[in-house]
């Protein structure tokens, strides 16, 4: 992966994390700036890692369908990751979740166009592989995010218990 792609993925991850974390931080009046920056930084790394894994996951799903396909995994290129950065920028709340989804579909179509000839699958089959990989990664991150949120509120739940 080229340094340009890594920078673009980190910027997309940062934008996605800011769009997800700022509303939570704004709702909590007692969150310090240091904690907010830490949450955003951790979120940026996680989101960038998920974005980086999307083409590799789609290629892995394609290998399950057609194991004799191309042995070189699909990877991000600057032309493929630039729309992803735009989609992440538009992830901010109230700026258009529908437009955000449409851009992710466009990025997925770009990944599909790159995956189909690499694996020898048809375009629609490759699109299914990209969609399954994207949904799988999205669900996994959402589960981890909810577990982390639940663990971060554990001390608050213990403080609400009645003394024994």
C-alpha positions in Angstrom: 0.0 0.0 0.0 1.5 3.3 -1.0 2.0 6.1 1.5 -0.6 8.2 -0.3 -3.2 5.5 0.2 -2.4 5.1 3.9 -2.7 8.9 4.4 -6.1 8.9 2.5 -7.3 6.0 4.6 -6.3 7.7 7.8 -8.0 10.9 6.8 -11.2 9.0 5.9 -11.0 7.2 9.2 -10.5 10.4 11.1 -13.5 12.0 9.3 -15.7 9.0 10.0 -14.6 9.0 13.6 -15.3 12.7 14.1 -18.7 12.2 12.6 -19.5 9.4 15.0 -17.8 10.6 18.2 -18.6 14.3 18.2 -22.4 13.9 18.7 -21.7 11.5 21.6 -19.2 13.9 23.2 -21.5 16.9 22.7 -24.3 15.0 24.4 -22.1 14.3 27.5 -21.3 17.6 29.2 -18.6 16.1 31.5 -16.2 14.8 28.8 -12.8 16.4 28.8 -11.0 17.5 25.7 -8.2 15.0 26.3 -10.7 12.2 26.5 -12.5 13.4 23.3 -9.3 13.6 21.4 -8.4 10.1 22.6 -11.7 8.7 21.5 -11.5 10.4 18.1 -7.9 9.2 17.6 -8.8 5.6 18.5 -11.8 5.8 16.3 -9.8 7.1 13.4 -7.4 4.2 13.6 -10.2 1.7 13.9 -12.2 3.2 11.0 -9.0 3.4 8.8 -8.3 -0.2 9.5 -11.8 -1.2 8.6 -11.6 0.8 5.4 -8.2 -0.9 4.6 -9.7 -4.4 5.2 -12.7 -3.9 2.9 -11.0 -4.8 -0.4 -9.0 -7.7 1.2 -12.2 -9.0 2.8 -14.1 -8.8 -0.5 -11.2 -10.7 -2.2 -11.4 -13.4 0.6 -15.2 -13.8 0.0 -14.5 -14.1 -3.7 -12.0 -16.8 -3.0 -14.6 -18.8 -1.1 -16.8 -18.7 -4.2 -14.1 -19.4 -6.7 -10.9 -20.7 -5.1 -8.9 -20.9 -8.3 -9.3 -17.2 -9.1 -6.5 -14.7 -9.0 -4.0 -15.3 -6.2 -3.1 -11.6 -5.7 -5.5 -9.9 -3.3 -7.3 -6.7 -4.1 -5.8 -3.6 -2.6 -6.7 0.1 -2.4 -5.3 2.5 -5.1 -5.5 6.3 -4.8 -8.2 6.5 -7.5 -10.4 4.0 -5.5 -9.8 5.5 -2.1 -10.4 9.2 -3.0 -14.3 8.7 -3.2 -14.1 6.9 0.1 -12.5 10.0 1.7 -15.4 12.1 0.3 -17.9 9.6 1.7 -16.3 9.8 5.1 -16.3 13.6 5.0 -20.1 13.5 4.3 -20.6 11.2 7.3 -21.1 14.1 9.6 -24.5 14.1 11.2 -27.3 16.0 9.4 -25.2 16.4 6.2 -26.9 13.7 4.4 -26.9 10.0 5.5 -28.5 9.1 2.1 -25.7 10.9 0.2 -23.2 9.1 2.4 -24.8 5.8 1.6 -24.9 6.6 -2.1 -21.2 7.4 -2.0 -20.3 4.2 -0.2 -22.3 2.3 -2.9 -20.2 4.2 -5.5 -17.0 3.2 -3.8 -18.3 -0.4 -3.6 -18.9 -0.2 -7.3 -15.4 0.9 -7.9 -14.1 -2.0 -5.8 -16.4 -4.3 -7.7 -15.0 -3.1 -11.0 -11.5 -3.8 -9.8 -12.4 -7.2 -8.2 -14.3 -8.7 -11.1 -11.4 -9.1 -13.5 -8.9 -10.0 -10.8 -11.0 -13.0 -9.7 -12.7 -13.9 -12.9 -16.1 -13.5 -11.4 -19.0 -11.7 -13.0 -19.6 -8.1 -12.0 -22.8 -8.9 -10.0 -21.1 -11.8 -8.2 -18.1 -9.5 -7.4 -20.6 -6.9 -6.2 -22.1 -9.4 -3.9 -18.7 -10.2 -2.5 -17.9 -6.5 -1.9 -21.3 -6.1 -0.3 -21.0 -9.1 2.0 -17.5 -7.9 3.0 -18.7 -4.4 3.7 -21.7 -5.5 5.7 -19.7 -8.0 7.6 -17.0 -5.4 8.5 -19.7 -2.8 9.4 -21.6 -5.2 11.7 -18.4 -6.3 13.4 -17.3 -2.7 14.0 -20.8 -1.8 15.3 -20.7 -4.7 17.8 -17.3 -3.7 19.0 -18.4 -0.1 19.3 -21.4 -1.0 21.3 -19.4 -3.3 23.6 -16.9 -0.5 24.1 -19.7 2.0 24.9 -21.2 -0.5 27.3 -17.9 -1.0 29.1 -17.3 2.8 29.3 -20.6 3.2 31.1 -20.0 0.3 33.5 -18.8 2.6 36.4 -21.9 4.8 36.0 -24.1 1.7 36.2 -22.3 0.5 39.4 -22.8 3.9 41.0 -26.6 3.6 40.5 -26.8 0.4 42.5 -28.3 0.5 46.0 -25.9 -0.3 48.8 -26.1 -3.8 50.0 
